[in-house]
Amino acid sequence: MRKTVKAERTKSTSGIKSAENEVNKLQRDLNNLNSNISANKRKIKSCRQDMKICWWQPFKTKCKHIPNYPARGVCEAGNTPWRTAIAANEVAKVGVIAAKVTAQKTLQAIRAGITAIPIDADPRIVGLFTAMHTAKVALEAAKQTVKGVGSFTDILLPKVSARSARSTCSR
């Protein structure tokens, strides 16, 4: 039975390995998403187009820089695919983080359970130990009973022999 329990633990250990691989895969996915987010952020252009407006005042020209809203709109429209990709990657990242945390907590619980419970505490092994100890106690009781009966027969044997000798004589 111990071999069976050990085999099952080995199977659980291989399950731990696959769970660890899953956590590592989720970490790689998370790293890829972070890389994609960084790459898409680098593709976004700064849309600060200004235009210079000048007017004539007596004896001098005065100029002022004002935002060029049409040019900024066109620039931001060009950034839309990158911002959309960033948003999609951030949403995917939240899902991967949740899956990774869940997998890590599950793995932690599995590790704690396997290392904390000794093989001899497995219910199947405990049942066998109980049966074995009960059998040993019963065997010892039987030995003592036989020993006691043996002693009793040693005590009775002379008296039984004497009685049988008398009974054979009186007949």
N, C-alpha and C positions, 0 to 999 in steps of 0.2 A: 504494500500500500504506500510505503514511503516513496518507492520508485515512481508510482503513479502521481503522487503529489508533487514530487520533484519535477516530473515531466510536465505537469500542468504549470508549475512555476516557470519552467524554461519557456513554455509557450507564452506565459504572461510577460516574461522578460523580452521575448521577441516582439510581443505587442508593445512593450515600452519602446523598443527600438523603432518600430514603425511610427509610434506616436511622436518620438523625438524627431524622426524624419519629417513628419507632418509639420511640427513646430518650425523646423529649419526651413521647410518649403514656404511656409507662411512668412517667415522673416525675409526670405529672398523676394517674395512677391511684394512685401512692404518696401524693401530697398528699391526694387524696380519702379514702384509707383512714385517714391520720393525722387528718383532720378528723372522720371518723366515730368514730374511737376517742376523740378528745377530747370530742365531743358526748355519746357514751355514758357516758364517765366523769363528766361533769357531771350526768347523770341519776341516777347512783347516790346513794342516800340513806345518810346516816350512821345506822347502827343501834346507838345507844348508850342505848337506853331503860333507865331505872332505875326502881325503885320504892322508896318510902320505907316502911320497916317501923319501927314504934314499939312500945315496951313500957313498962309501968309499973314503976318501981322506987320503993322507998319515998321519998316526998317529991319525986319528980321523974319526968319522962317522958324516956326515952332513945330516940333514933331513929338509924336507920342506912340508908344508901342501898345497895341491892344490885341487881345486874343483873336486868332483867325479861326472862328468857330466852324466854318465849312471844312477847312483843312483838318481840323481836329476830329470832326465827325468822320471824315474819310479814313483818317489814321486809325481811329478806334474801331471802325468797321473792319479794318484789316486785322486788328487784334482779337476780334470776336472768336475765331476758331481756337486760338491759343487759350483764351480765357475759358471757353467751353471745355476744352480738354483738361485744363487745370481743375475745374469744378467736378468733372466726371472722375478724375483721378482721386480727388479728395473724398468723394463719396465712396469710391471703391476702397480707399485706404481705411475708412471707418469700419467697413465690413471686415477687412482683413485683420485689423487690430482687434476687433471683437472676437473673431475666430481664433486668433493667436492667443489671446488672454484665456479664452475658454479651454483651448488645447493645453496651455501651460498649467492651468489649475487642475485639469483632469489628470495630466501626467504627474503632477506633484502628488495628488491623492493616490494614484496607483502606486507610485514609488513608496509612499509612506505605508500603504497597506501591505505591500509585498515584504518590505523590510521589517515592519513592526510585528508581523504575525509569524512566529516560528512554525516550522513544519509540524512539530508535535502538537501544536494548538489547532491544527486542522480538525474539524469535527469528525472526519472519518478515522483519523489517527487516534483522537481522544477516545472514541468508541472502542477501538481495538485495545488501547491501553487499559481502559476500564474492564473490558472482558478478560484481558490477560491477568490483571491484578485480582479480579474476582475469582478466576479459575485458580490462581495461586493460593488465595485464602481458602477456597474450598478444598484444595489439595492438602493444605496444611491441616485444616480441620479434620479431613479424612485420615491423615497420618496420625494425628493425635487420638482420634477415635480408635483406630486400629491399634495404636500403641496402648491406649487405655483398655481396650477389649483384650489385648494380649496380656496385659497385667492382670486384668480381671480373671482371664482364663487360667493364668498361672496360680492365682489364689484359689480358684474354684477346682482346678484339676485334682489336687490331692483329696479334696473333700468328695468330689464326684467319684474319684477312684476308690476312696474308702467306702463310699456308699455302694458302689457297684460291687466291691468285694464282699460287703455284708449281704447284699441282695443275692449274690450268687451262693453265699454260704447258707443263707436261710432257706433256700429253695430246696 
